[in-house]
Amino acid sequence: MLTHENVSYNALGAIAELALNDSHCWVHAAPMFHLVDAWAVFALTWVGGKHVFIPYFNAEALLPMLEAEAVSHTALVPTMVNALLNSGVVWQYSYNALSTIMTAGSPIAPEIVKQIQEVFSCTYVQFYGMTETSPFLSISLPKSKDLQRSKSEVLAIRSKTGRPFIGVDLKVVRDDGSEVARDGIDVGEIIARGPNVTKGYWKNPEATAQTIRDGWIYTGDLAVMDSDGYINVVDRSKDMIISGGENVYSTEVEYVLHEHPAILECAVFGIPDKKWGELVHASVVCRPGQKLAEEELTDFIRERLARYKVPRHWEFLEELPKTGSGKIKKKELRDKYWLGRERRVN
């Protein structure tokens, strides 16, 4: 349940964080039922900006619209941005008015962030949150002091999940409730509180009590926090792979796979194994005209990650299944390997 207060505070916070004003034009390309984009209706209307709508996401239709409508801002899920970059027609248009491309819904590989800024010559901003939080909890806008850092360091900050959104109290905690060390290594669950957090679930006090405890909403997302207070989501708690007693975070492996020039999309998750409990599995989509062998990818990752994080099982697909909002259906990919089992983790 989102109240008028929840939605209004989120909109005002977005106006302040993004410096939105009446000169801006926002193209709504993500589904309007999803808060990756729907919040912008409230925020941009409040300042008197211009809204442009596209019936459904299509890279070949969206790119010329960015030019024709002098679009300044948009918010997409990472798979949509990837589709724009790999459409084959991205260089046919100019994006002189484009100021900011935002993504949310799932973590994004730093390699894709780099491409966004190079191709569109605009600012990239990642934000993180939930429907239950209207949705902002964090935003990857660097603090003013950090803008003085090197280009590579600023890119690394923009590629992270970000700092707390204005007005939001955010912590990363261990199972015992203590806060993780701010070392970028210690992993815990993100919890938050603030005026944009839901009052609860409709007619479901049990779910409300389980998710909101002592005024803090427990997100189920695992993250690290660095010494400057920036967080970075490493996995959903239910998606973390435990192989031979070692924790493997799927996003870390996915980020490395995205560095390979022949890979278009990928999804990493755990599948059952009698010896190790779970094996690291990767479902991969190659770019048109490209082919890859398992051995090549295994060697590629082994050079960059610890041995236990290297996928032992590979699957090459023509495309990955996606939700209506464009996020990869990792559950659908994973479930076929867990058929007949009561638990979906070992």
C-alpha positions as CSV (number, residue, x, y, z in Angstrom):
1,M,0.0,0.0,0.0
2,L,1.5,3.3,-1.1
3,T,0.0,6.4,0.5
4,H,-0.2,9.9,-0.9
5,E,2.6,10.8,1.5
6,N,4.8,8.0,0.2
7,V,4.4,8.9,-3.4
8,S,4.6,12.6,-2.9
9,Y,7.8,12.4,-0.8
10,N,9.4,10.2,-3.4
11,A,8.5,12.6,-6.2
12,L,9.9,15.6,-4.3
13,G,13.0,13.7,-3.5
14,A,13.5,12.8,-7.2
15,I,13.0,16.5,-8.2
16,A,15.7,17.5,-5.7
17,E,18.2,14.7,-6.6
18,L,17.9,15.1,-10.4
19,A,17.3,18.8,-10.5
20,L,14.2,18.3,-12.6
21,N,12.5,21.4,-14.1
22,D,10.0,22.5,-16.6
23,S,12.5,22.5,-19.5
24,H,12.9,18.7,-19.3
25,C,11.3,16.0,-21.5
26,W,10.8,12.5,-20.2
27,V,10.1,9.6,-22.5
28,H,8.2,6.7,-20.8
29,A,9.5,3.6,-22.5
30,A,9.3,1.1,-19.6
31,P,5.8,-0.3,-18.6
32,M,3.7,2.1,-16.7
33,F,2.7,-0.6,-14.2
34,H,6.2,-0.8,-13.0
35,L,7.9,1.7,-10.7
36,V,11.1,1.7,-12.7
37,D,9.4,4.5,-14.6
38,A,5.9,5.3,-13.2
39,W,7.3,7.5,-10.4
40,A,8.5,10.0,-13.0
41,V,4.9,10.8,-13.9
42,F,4.4,12.4,-10.5
43,A,7.9,14.0,-10.4
44,L,8.0,15.6,-13.8
45,T,4.3,16.7,-13.7
46,W,5.0,18.5,-10.5
47,V,7.7,20.7,-12.1
48,G,5.7,21.2,-15.4
49,G,7.9,19.1,-17.6
50,K,6.9,17.3,-20.8
51,H,5.9,13.7,-21.0
52,V,6.4,11.5,-24.1
53,F,5.0,8.0,-24.2
54,I,5.8,5.0,-26.5
55,P,3.2,2.2,-26.6
56,Y,5.8,-0.5,-25.8
57,F,9.5,-0.8,-25.7
58,N,11.2,-1.2,-29.0
59,A,14.8,-0.1,-29.6
60,E,14.3,0.8,-33.2
61,A,11.3,3.0,-32.4
62,L,12.7,4.6,-29.2
63,L,16.0,5.8,-30.7
64,P,14.5,8.2,-33.3
65,M,12.1,9.4,-30.7
66,L,14.9,10.5,-28.4
67,E,16.1,12.7,-31.2
68,A,12.7,13.9,-32.6
69,E,11.2,14.8,-29.2
70,A,14.5,16.3,-27.8
71,V,14.2,13.9,-24.8
72,S,16.3,14.8,-21.8
73,H,15.6,12.0,-19.4
74,T,14.4,8.4,-19.3
75,A,14.5,5.3,-17.0
76,L,14.9,1.8,-18.3
77,V,15.8,-1.7,-17.0
78,P,19.3,-2.8,-18.0
79,T,18.1,-5.3,-20.7
80,M,16.4,-2.4,-22.5
81,V,19.6,-0.3,-22.5
82,N,21.5,-3.3,-23.8
83,A,19.0,-3.6,-26.6
84,L,19.5,0.1,-27.5
85,L,23.3,-0.3,-27.6
86,N,23.1,-3.4,-29.7
87,S,20.3,-2.4,-32.0
88,G,22.6,-1.7,-35.0
89,V,21.0,1.7,-35.6
90,V,22.1,3.5,-32.4
91,W,24.6,5.7,-34.4
92,Q,22.0,6.9,-36.9
93,Y,20.6,9.5,-34.6
94,S,21.8,12.4,-32.5
95,Y,21.0,12.8,-28.8
96,N,22.0,16.4,-28.2
97,A,19.2,17.0,-25.6
98,L,19.7,13.8,-23.8
99,S,20.9,14.6,-20.3
100,T,20.3,11.5,-18.2
101,I,19.7,7.8,-18.7
102,M,18.7,5.9,-15.6
103,T,18.4,2.2,-14.9
104,A,16.8,0.2,-12.2
105,G,15.2,-3.2,-11.6
106,S,18.4,-5.2,-11.5
107,P,22.2,-4.5,-11.2
108,I,24.0,-3.4,-14.3
109,A,27.5,-4.4,-15.4
110,P,30.1,-1.5,-15.3
111,E,31.0,-2.3,-19.0
112,I,27.4,-1.4,-20.0
113,V,27.6,1.8,-18.0
114,K,30.7,2.8,-19.8
115,Q,29.1,2.1,-23.2
116,I,26.0,4.2,-22.2
117,Q,28.1,7.3,-21.4
118,E,30.3,6.9,-24.5
119,V,27.5,6.3,-27.0
120,F,24.9,8.7,-25.7
121,S,27.3,11.3,-24.2
122,C,25.0,11.7,-21.2
123,T,25.0,11.2,-17.5
124,Y,24.2,7.7,-16.3
125,V,22.4,7.2,-13.0
126,Q,21.5,3.9,-11.3
127,F,18.8,3.9,-8.7
128,Y,17.6,1.1,-6.4
129,G,14.5,0.4,-4.5
130,M,11.2,-1.5,-4.3
131,T,7.6,-1.0,-5.1
132,E,7.2,-0.9,-1.3
133,T,9.5,2.2,-1.2
134,S,7.8,4.2,-3.9
135,P,10.6,3.2,-5.2
136,F,13.8,5.1,-4.3
137,L,16.2,3.8,-1.6
138,S,19.5,4.7,-3.2
139,I,20.9,6.6,-6.2
140,S,24.3,6.4,-7.8
141,L,24.9,10.1,-8.0
142,P,28.4,10.8,-6.7
143,K,28.8,13.1,-3.7
144,S,30.3,16.5,-4.7
145,K,33.7,15.6,-3.3
146,D,33.8,12.4,-5.3
147,L,33.3,14.2,-8.6
148,Q,36.9,15.4,-8.3
149,R,38.2,11.8,-8.5
150,S,39.6,10.2,-11.6
151,K,37.4,9.3,-14.5
152,S,37.6,5.6,-13.8
153,E,36.8,6.1,-10.1
154,V,33.7,8.2,-10.9
155,L,32.6,5.5,-13.4
156,A,32.9,2.9,-10.6
157,I,30.7,5.0,-8.3
158,R,28.1,5.5,-11.0
159,S,28.1,1.7,-11.6
160,K,27.3,1.0,-8.0
161,T,23.9,0.8,-6.4
162,G,24.6,4.1,-4.9
163,R,24.3,6.3,-1.8
164,P,21.1,6.6,0.3
165,F,18.3,8.6,-1.4
166,I,17.5,11.9,0.2
167,G,15.5,11.4,3.4
168,V,16.1,7.6,3.5
169,D,17.9,5.9,6.4
170,L,19.7,2.9,5.0
171,K,21.9,0.2,6.6
172,V,23.4,-3.1,5.5
173,V,23.2,-5.6,8.4
174,R,24.4,-9.1,9.2
175,D,22.0,-11.8,10.4
176,D,22.5,-10.7,14.0
177,G,21.4,-7.1,13.2
178,S,24.9,-5.6,13.4
179,E,26.1,-3.4,10.6
180,V,28.6,-4.7,8.1
181,A,32.1,-3.4,7.9
182,R,32.4,-0.5,5.4
183,D,35.1,-2.3,3.4
184,G,33.3,-3.2,0.2
185,I,33.6,-6.9,1.1
186,D,31.5,-7.7,4.2
187,V,28.0,-8.8,2.9
188,G,24.7,-8.2,4.6
189,E,21.0,-7.4,3.9
190,I,19.8,-3.9,3.0
191,I,17.3,-2.5,5.4
192,A,15.8,1.0,5.3
193,R,13.3,3.4,6.7
194,G,11.9,6.8,5.6
195,P,8.7,8.7,4.5
196,N,8.5,6.8,1.2
197,V,8.3,3.3,2.8
198,T,4.9,1.6,2.6
199,K,2.7,1.2,5.7
200,G,2.2,-2.4,4.8
201,Y,0.6,-5.0,2.6
202,W,-3.1,-4.9,1.8
203,K,-5.0,-7.1,4.2
204,N,-1.8,-9.1,4.9
205,P,-0.6,-8.4,8.4
206,E,1.6,-11.5,8.5
207,A,3.6,-10.4,5.4
208,T,3.8,-6.8,6.8
209,A,5.2,-8.0,10.1
210,Q,7.7,-10.2,8.4
211,T,9.0,-7.5,6.1
212,I,8.7,-4.4,8.3
213,R,10.3,-4.8,11.7
214,D,10.8,-2.0,14.3
215,G,10.1,0.5,11.5
216,W,12.7,-0.9,9.1
217,I,11.9,-2.6,5.8
218,Y,13.9,-5.7,5.1
219,T,14.6,-5.8,1.4
220,G,16.0,-9.4,1.0
221,D,18.8,-7.9,-1.1
222,L,22.4,-8.6,-0.2
223,A,24.9,-5.8,-0.5
224,V,28.3,-4.4,0.6
225,M,29.1,-0.9,1.7
226,D,32.3,1.0,1.1
227,S,34.2,3.4,3.3
228,D,32.4,6.4,1.6
229,G,28.9,5.0,2.3
230,Y,28.1,3.8,-1.2
231,I,26.4,0.4,-1.4
232,N,26.5,-2.2,-4.1
233,V,23.9,-5.0,-4.4
234,V,25.6,-8.4,-4.9
235,D,22.6,-10.6,-5.1
236,R,19.1,-11.4,-3.9
237,S,19.3,-13.5,-0.8
238,K,17.4,-16.3,-2.5
239,D,19.8,-16.1,-5.5
240,M,23.1,-16.5,-3.7
241,I,24.9,-19.7,-4.7
242,I,26.5,-21.8,-2.1
243,S,29.0,-24.2,-3.8
244,G,31.2,-26.3,-1.6
245,G,30.5,-24.0,1.4
246,E,31.6,-20.9,-0.6
247,N,29.3,-18.0,-1.3
248,V,29.1,-17.0,-5.0
249,Y,27.2,-13.9,-5.9
250,S,25.7,-14.2,-9.3
251,T,26.1,-10.5,-10.3
252,E,29.8,-10.7,-9.9
253,V,30.0,-13.5,-12.4
254,E,27.6,-11.8,-14.7
255,Y,29.6,-8.6,-14.7
256,V,32.7,-10.5,-15.9
257,L,30.7,-12.3,-18.6
258,H,29.5,-8.9,-19.9
259,E,33.2,-7.9,-20.4
260,H,33.4,-10.6,-23.1
261,P,32.9,-8.9,-26.5
262,A,30.8,-11.8,-27.9
263,I,28.2,-11.9,-25.1
264,L,24.9,-10.1,-25.5
265,E,23.1,-11.2,-22.3
266,C,23.6,-13.7,-19.5
267,A,22.1,-15.0,-16.3
268,V,24.0,-16.9,-13.6
269,F,22.4,-19.0,-10.9
270,G,22.9,-22.2,-8.9
271,I,21.8,-25.7,-9.9
272,P,21.8,-28.8,-7.7
273,D,24.9,-31.0,-7.3
274,K,25.4,-34.0,-5.0
275,K,29.0,-33.3,-4.3
276,W,29.1,-29.5,-4.0
277,G,25.5,-28.7,-3.0
278,E,25.2,-26.3,-5.9
279,L,27.1,-25.6,-9.1
280,V,27.5,-22.2,-10.7
281,H,25.5,-22.3,-14.0
282,A,25.5,-19.6,-16.7
283,S,22.8,-19.1,-19.4
284,V,24.4,-17.1,-22.2
285,V,23.1,-15.3,-25.4
286,C,25.8,-14.5,-27.9
287,R,25.8,-11.5,-30.2
288,P,24.5,-12.1,-33.7
289,G,27.1,-14.0,-35.8
290,Q,29.2,-14.9,-32.7
291,K,29.8,-18.4,-31.3
292,L,31.5,-19.4,-28.1
293,A,32.8,-22.6,-26.7
294,E,32.4,-23.5,-23.0
295,E,36.2,-23.9,-22.7
296,E,36.8,-20.4,-24.0
297,L,34.4,-18.8,-21.5
298,T,35.7,-20.9,-18.6
299,D,39.2,-19.7,-19.3
300,F,38.0,-16.1,-19.7
301,I,36.4,-16.1,-16.2
302,R,39.1,-18.1,-14.5
303,E,41.6,-15.3,-15.4
304,R,39.4,-12.8,-13.6
305,L,37.7,-14.6,-10.7
306,A,38.5,-17.2,-8.1
307,R,38.2,-20.8,-9.3
308,Y,35.1,-21.6,-7.2
309,K,33.2,-18.8,-8.9
310,V,33.7,-20.1,-12.4
311,P,30.6,-21.7,-13.9
312,R,30.8,-25.5,-14.2
313,H,27.6,-25.7,-16.3
314,W,26.8,-23.7,-19.4
315,E,23.7,-23.2,-21.5
316,F,23.7,-21.3,-24.8
317,L,20.3,-19.8,-25.8
318,E,18.9,-17.6,-28.6
319,E,17.3,-15.3,-26.1
320,L,16.6,-15.1,-22.3
321,P,13.0,-15.0,-21.0
322,K,11.9,-11.7,-19.7
323,T,9.1,-10.2,-17.6
324,G,6.7,-7.6,-18.8
325,S,9.0,-4.9,-17.3
326,G,12.0,-6.3,-19.3
327,K,13.8,-8.0,-16.4
328,I,15.4,-11.4,-17.0
329,K,13.3,-14.3,-15.6
330,K,16.0,-16.0,-13.7
331,K,13.5,-18.0,-11.8
332,E,12.1,-19.6,-15.0
333,L,15.6,-20.4,-16.2
334,R,16.6,-22.0,-12.8
335,D,13.4,-23.9,-11.9
336,K,13.8,-26.6,-14.6
337,Y,17.0,-27.7,-12.9
338,W,15.2,-28.0,-9.5
339,L,12.1,-30.0,-10.6
340,G,11.0,-32.6,-8.1
341,R,12.8,-30.9,-5.2
342,E,11.1,-29.3,-2.3
343,R,13.8,-26.7,-1.9
344,R,15.2,-24.4,-4.6
345,V,18.6,-24.2,-2.9
346,N,20.9,-26.8,-1.5
